[in-house]
Amino acid sequence: MYFEEIKLNTEIEIAPVIIDKQKMIAFARDYDNIPLHTDEEYAKKTPFGKLIAPGVMSFMSVWSKYLEADVFGEELIAGKSTKIEWIKPVYAEDVLSAKAKITAKTERNEKNGIVELTIEAYNQHGELVLTDVTESVVKKKGFKK
């Protein structure tokens, strides 16, 4: 979808994703290896009471489902920025559902523009667990390269 075709406030439903415990621990060992994510005995003594998912893993789980919607298609040039805010912990076996909304469009040049997308992810209890604001560079009509 070209920059000119994108409508502000368009909402995109994102398919639910289950946070698999073994994948969560494996991700943590590779990318966020702290006891809160990998050591169940340690996690029991924290305010969370059990292991929590690494924040980036929680976001990427939702993001991968968002990408399946392929909103911008071949007109997506690249990501520009992202800002994630974690609001509540995500635990193993939580089911995250999310929605995305086009929240801003900015002309950049004759070839492309910036589209801001805001994602809100909720757990199975309807609690907001994270938000993300991502900016993407999207082609304008007539731009071939």
Sequence and secondary structure as in RCSB ss.txt:
>XXXX:A:sequence
MYFEEIKLNTEIEIAPVIIDKQKMIAFARDYDNIPLHTDEEYAKKTPFGKLIAPGVMSFMSVWSKYLEADVFGEE
LIAGKSTKIEWIKPVYAEDVLSAKAKITAKTERNEKNGIVELTIEAYNQHGELVLTDVTESVVKKKGFKK
>XXXX:A:secstr
  GGG  TT EEEEEEEE  HHHHHHHHHHH   HHHH HHHHHTSTTSS B  HHHHHHHHHHHHHHT SSGGG
EEEEEEEEEEE S  BTT EEEEEEEEEEEEE SSSEEEEEEEEEEE TTS EEEEEEEEEEEE TT   
